[in-house]
Amino acid sequence: MNTDISAGLAPASAPDDKAPFAFTLAYIGIGANLGDAQANVLDALERLQRQPGCTLMAASGLYRTAPIDSSGDDYINAVARIATTLDAEALLQALHGIEQAHGRERPYRNAPRTLDLDLLLYGDAVINSATLTVPHPRMTERAFVLVPLLEIAPSIHIPGHGAASQYAAGVADQGIRPL
C-alpha cells in the first residue's frame, strides 16, 4: 500500500503550517486474526480517518504474520500514521471504541482478536501511566510492527530507543509477508 492514503480512502488534506490548532503525529499498530481479518483492518483505517480529532496521513501495506506467543490463524497487520488533536489517553479511548465496534474481547493476554489497535508512538512522548505505555513496550521486538512502520516512516526514531531501523535485523527471522 505505502501511500498517503490507501485502501481506497479519500486523500488527507495537505499539511498546513498555518493550521489554527496543534496536532501530534501518532502511529497506530493494527492487527486482526478472527473473522474477515483483512476487512477488519481496512475498516479500522476508514474509522481512523473518520474519527473526530484524527486525520489519517499514511497507511502501510497489509502484511500476513504468524501469531506470536499465541495460537490461531495468521494475523493481518498494518501501521497507520495519524495527525491528532486528541491527547494520548483520549486517543487510546477512541482506539478502544473502534475495537469494540468490531466485537473485541480480551479473555486472556495475546488472545486471538477481531481487531487490535495499539498506540505505538505519540509524537516524541514517553508515557508510563496505569493505562498506557508509549512507546509501545514490545514494538522493537515485533516484525509485524517494525516492517510496516518502516515502510511509511523509514527514518523514524523511537523515543528512548533510537532509530527504529536498527531493530529490523533482530526481527528478520519472524515470518512476515506482504499481501
C-alpha positions in Angstrom: 0.0 0.0 0.0 2.6 2.6 1.2 0.6 5.6 0.1 -0.5 8.8 1.7 -4.0 7.3 2.0 -4.6 3.8 0.8 -7.2 1.1 0.7 -9.4 3.4 -1.4 -9.7 6.0 1.3 -10.1 9.7 0.4 -6.8 11.6 0.4 -5.9 13.5 3.5 -5.7 17.3 3.2 -2.2 18.7 2.6 -0.3 19.8 5.7 -0.9 23.5 6.5 1.7 25.2 8.6 -0.9 27.9 9.4 -3.4 25.5 10.9 -5.1 27.2 13.9 -4.6 24.1 16.1 -1.8 22.0 17.4 -1.7 18.4 16.4 0.5 15.4 17.3 1.7 12.7 14.8 0.8 9.3 16.2 1.5 5.8 14.9 -1.1 3.1 15.4 -0.4 -0.7 15.0 -3.4 -2.6 13.6 -3.9 -6.3 13.6 -6.7 -8.9 13.4 -6.9 -12.7 13.0 -10.6 -13.5 13.7 -13.4 -13.2 11.2 -12.6 -11.4 8.0 -9.3 -10.0 9.3 -8.4 -8.1 6.2 -11.7 -6.4 6.0 -11.4 -5.5 9.8 -8.0 -3.9 9.3 -9.3 -1.9 6.3 -12.3 -0.8 8.2 -10.1 0.3 11.1 -8.2 2.5 8.7 -11.5 4.0 7.5 -12.7 4.6 11.1 -9.4 6.3 11.9 -10.0 8.7 9.0 -13.5 9.5 10.3 -12.5 9.7 14.0 -13.1 13.2 15.3 -9.8 14.8 16.1 -7.8 12.5 13.8 -6.6 12.7 10.2 -5.2 9.6 8.6 -1.9 10.7 7.0 -0.5 7.4 5.8 -1.1 3.7 5.9 1.3 0.9 5.3 0.5 -2.1 3.1 -1.1 -5.1 4.7 1.1 -7.9 6.0 0.4 -11.5 7.0 2.1 -12.8 10.1 2.0 -15.9 12.3 0.8 -15.4 15.9 3.5 -14.7 18.4 3.0 -16.1 22.0 -0.4 -17.2 20.9 -2.3 -19.6 18.7 -4.9 -19.3 16.0 -5.0 -18.1 12.4 -2.4 -15.8 10.9 -2.8 -12.1 11.5 -3.3 -9.3 9.1 -1.3 -6.3 10.2 -0.7 -2.7 9.2 0.5 0.6 10.7 -1.2 4.0 10.3 0.2 7.5 10.8 -2.4 10.0 12.0 -2.3 13.6 12.9 -4.5 14.1 16.0 -5.6 16.9 18.3 -6.6 14.3 20.9 -4.4 13.8 23.9 -2.8 10.3 24.3 -5.4 9.0 26.7 -8.3 10.2 24.6 -6.8 8.7 21.5 -6.4 5.4 23.4 -10.1 5.5 24.3 -11.0 6.2 20.7 -8.9 3.2 19.6 -10.7 1.0 22.2 -14.0 2.3 20.8 -13.0 1.2 17.3 -12.0 -2.2 18.7 -15.4 -2.5 20.5 -17.2 -1.8 17.2 -15.6 -5.0 15.9 -16.6 -7.0 19.0 -13.1 -7.1 20.5 -12.9 -9.3 23.6 -10.0 -9.6 26.0 -10.4 -13.1 27.6 -6.6 -13.5 28.1 -3.3 -12.0 27.1 -2.5 -12.4 23.4 -5.9 -14.0 22.7 -7.0 -14.1 19.0 -8.9 -11.0 18.1 -11.2 -9.4 15.7 -9.3 -6.2 15.9 -6.3 -4.9 17.9 -5.3 -1.2 17.8 -2.1 -0.3 19.6 -0.8 3.2 20.2 2.8 2.7 19.2 4.1 6.3 19.2 2.6 9.6 20.2 4.8 12.3 19.0 8.1 12.2 20.9 6.3 11.5 24.2 7.3 8.8 26.7 4.2 7.8 28.7 4.1 5.3 31.6 0.6 5.5 33.1 -1.6 2.9 34.6 -3.5 2.6 31.3 -0.9 3.5 28.6 2.8 2.9 27.8 4.3 4.8 24.9 6.4 3.9 23.0 4.7 0.6 22.9 6.9 -1.7 25.1 7.3 -4.5 22.6 7.4 -2.6 19.3 11.1 -3.1 18.8 10.7 -6.9 19.1 7.9 -7.4 16.5 8.3 -7.6 12.8 4.6 -7.0 12.4 5.1 -3.6 13.9 8.6 -2.6 12.6 8.2 -3.7 8.9 5.0 -1.7 8.2 6.2 1.2 10.4 9.5 1.5 8.5 7.5 1.3 5.2 5.8 4.6 6.0 8.5 6.2 8.1 11.9 4.7 7.2 13.9 7.2 9.3 11.7 7.3 12.4 13.2 7.4 15.8 11.6 5.7 18.8 11.9 8.0 21.9 14.4 6.4 24.3 15.4 3.8 21.8 16.9 5.5 18.8 16.3 4.7 15.1 13.6 2.1 14.5 15.6 0.7 11.6 18.4 -0.6 14.0 15.9 -3.2 15.3 14.9 -4.6 11.9 17.7 -7.2 11.9 16.6 -8.5 15.3 13.1 -9.5 13.9 14.2 -10.7 10.5 13.6 -14.3 11.5 9.9 -13.6 12.2 7.6 -14.7 9.3 6.0 -11.7 7.7 4.9 -11.3 4.1 3.1 -8.5 2.2 -0.4 -9.2 0.9 
